[in-house]
Amino acid sequence: MHPMTADNLRSAFSGESQAHMRYLVYAERAAAEKLPNVARLFEAIGWAEKIHASNHFRELRDEVGPATTVAHAGFGLGTTGRNLDVAVAGEEFEIAEMYPAYKSVADAQGEKGPLRSFDWAYQAEQTHAAIFRQARAAVESGQDWQASPVRVCAICGHTVVGDAPDRCPICNASRDKYRAFV
C-alpha cells in the first residue's frame, strides 16, 4: 500500500475510533439530561463510527508498526446541545474536508480497497450530519428528538431513521444487515 494512503487510513481509523467513544459518552450525558431519544441516536451513530473504524483497520491488515495519527476531532463534554454541535461539526468536517481528500489520494494511487472504505464512510457521514442536525433543532427548542427506531448497516455504517431499505444504498447489503436501535 502507498504510504500516503496508509497514513490516511490510520488517521481515519483514529478519528472514527474517537467519534465512536465520544458518541457513547455523549449518549450517557443525553440520558442523564432526560433525552432518551438523543441518547439512542448517539449510541446508534457511535456504532456506525465503529464500523467505519473497523473497515479502515481491515484495509490496514498488512501494515504493522507504530504510527502517528492526526484526527480532527472535537473534544470535551458539555450539555447535550453543545455535544450535538460538536457532532455536527465533526461530521461536516469529514464530509467537506477529510474524506474527499482521502478519496482523491486513494484514487490517484489506485488503492481500491481504501477508496471503497473512505467512500462508504463519506456517504454514511452525510446521513449522520443530517440526523444530528434534526436532533440539535429539537434540543434547541427544549424537546427530545422524536424519531422512530434508528437502523445502522453493519457493513458500511449507513444510518436511517425508521424502516431499513431493502438494500443499503451505499454498500448494497440486504435489509437483514441493519441493526435496530430502539
C-alpha positions in Angstrom: 0.0 0.0 0.0 1.2 3.5 -0.8 2.4 5.3 2.4 0.1 8.3 2.0 -3.0 6.1 1.7 -1.8 4.1 4.7 -1.3 7.3 6.7 -4.8 8.5 5.7 -6.3 5.2 6.7 -4.6 5.3 10.1 -5.8 8.9 10.7 -9.3 8.0 9.6 -9.3 5.0 11.9 -8.2 7.2 14.7 -10.8 9.8 14.1 -13.6 7.2 13.7 -12.5 5.4 16.9 -12.6 8.7 18.8 -16.0 9.5 17.4 -17.3 6.1 18.5 -16.2 6.7 22.1 -17.2 10.3 22.1 -20.7 9.5 21.0 -21.0 6.8 23.7 -20.1 9.4 26.3 -22.5 11.9 24.8 -25.2 9.2 24.9 -24.7 8.9 28.7 -25.0 12.7 29.1 -28.2 12.8 27.0 -29.7 10.1 29.1 -28.8 11.9 32.3 -30.5 15.0 30.8 -33.7 13.0 30.2 -33.2 12.9 26.4 -33.5 9.2 25.8 -34.1 9.5 22.0 -31.0 11.6 21.6 -29.1 9.1 23.7 -30.3 6.3 21.4 -29.2 8.3 18.4 -25.7 8.9 19.8 -25.5 5.1 20.5 -26.6 4.2 17.0 -24.3 6.6 15.2 -21.5 5.7 17.6 -21.9 2.1 16.4 -21.7 3.3 12.8 -18.5 5.1 13.6 -17.1 1.8 15.0 -18.0 0.1 11.7 -16.1 2.8 9.8 -13.0 2.4 12.0 -13.2 -1.4 11.6 -13.4 -1.1 7.8 -10.4 1.2 7.8 -8.5 -1.1 10.2 -9.1 -4.1 8.0 -7.7 -2.2 5.0 -4.5 -1.8 7.0 -4.2 -5.5 7.8 -0.7 -5.8 6.2 0.6 -2.6 7.9 2.4 -3.2 11.1 4.3 -1.0 13.5 3.9 2.3 15.3 2.1 5.2 13.7 1.4 8.8 14.4 -2.1 9.8 13.5 -4.0 13.0 13.1 -7.7 13.2 13.9 -9.7 16.4 13.6 -11.9 15.6 16.5 -14.0 17.7 18.9 -13.1 17.2 22.5 -14.8 17.8 25.8 -18.2 17.1 27.4 -20.9 19.7 27.5 -24.6 19.9 27.5 -26.4 17.6 25.0 -27.0 20.7 22.8 -23.3 21.5 22.8 -22.4 17.9 22.2 -24.7 17.8 19.2 -22.9 20.9 17.9 -19.6 19.1 18.2 -21.1 16.1 16.5 -22.4 18.1 13.6 -19.1 20.0 13.2 -17.2 16.7 13.1 -19.4 15.1 10.6 -19.3 18.2 8.4 -15.5 18.3 8.5 -15.4 14.7 7.3 -17.8 15.4 4.5 -16.3 18.7 3.3 -12.6 18.1 4.0 -11.3 14.8 5.2 -12.9 12.1 3.1 -12.9 14.0 -0.2 -9.1 14.4 0.2 -8.5 10.8 1.4 -10.6 9.5 -1.5 -8.7 11.6 -4.1 -5.4 10.3 -2.8 -6.5 6.6 -2.7 -8.0 7.0 -6.2 -4.8 8.6 -7.6 -2.8 5.8 -6.0 -5.0 3.1 -7.4 -5.9 1.8 -3.9 -9.3 0.3 -4.5 -10.0 -1.2 -1.0 -9.1 2.0 0.9 -11.1 4.1 -1.7 -14.2 1.9 -1.0 -13.7 2.2 2.8 -13.4 6.0 2.6 -16.3 6.3 0.2 -18.6 4.2 2.3 -17.8 6.3 5.4 -18.1 9.6 3.4 -21.6 8.7 2.3 -22.7 7.5 5.7 -21.4 10.6 7.4 -23.8 12.7 5.2 -26.8 10.9 6.8 -25.2 11.2 10.3 -24.8 15.0 9.9 -28.4 15.4 8.7 -29.9 13.4 11.6 -27.7 15.1 14.1 -29.0 18.5 12.8 -32.6 17.3 13.3 -31.8 16.3 16.9 -30.0 19.5 17.6 -33.0 21.5 16.4 -35.3 19.5 18.7 -33.0 20.0 21.7 -32.6 23.8 20.9 -36.4 24.0 21.1 -36.4 22.3 24.5 -37.6 18.9 23.3 -36.2 15.4 23.0 -35.6 14.3 19.4 -38.8 12.4 18.3 -38.0 9.6 15.9 -38.6 6.0 15.0 -36.0 3.4 15.6 -32.6 4.2 14.2 -31.1 1.4 12.0 -27.5 1.1 11.0 -26.0 -1.1 8.2 -23.4 -3.4 9.8 -21.3 -3.4 6.6 -20.9 0.3 5.9 -22.5 2.3 8.7 -25.3 3.8 6.6 -27.9 5.1 9.1 -31.6 5.5 8.6 -34.5 6.6 10.8 -37.4 4.3 10.5 -37.5 1.2 8.4 -34.4 -0.2 6.8 -34.3 -0.2 3.0 -34.5 -3.5 1.1 -30.9 -2.9 0.0 -28.4 -0.5 1.6 -28.0 2.5 -0.8 -24.2 2.6 0.0 -22.9 -0.9 0.0 -25.9 -2.9 -1.3 -26.2 -5.1 1.8 -29.6 -6.7 2.4 -32.1 -5.4 4.9 -31.2 -8.1 7.4 -27.7 -6.5 7.8 -29.2 -3.5 9.6 -29.1 -3.3 13.4 -32.0 -1.6 15.0 -31.6 0.8 18.0 -35.0 1.2 19.7 
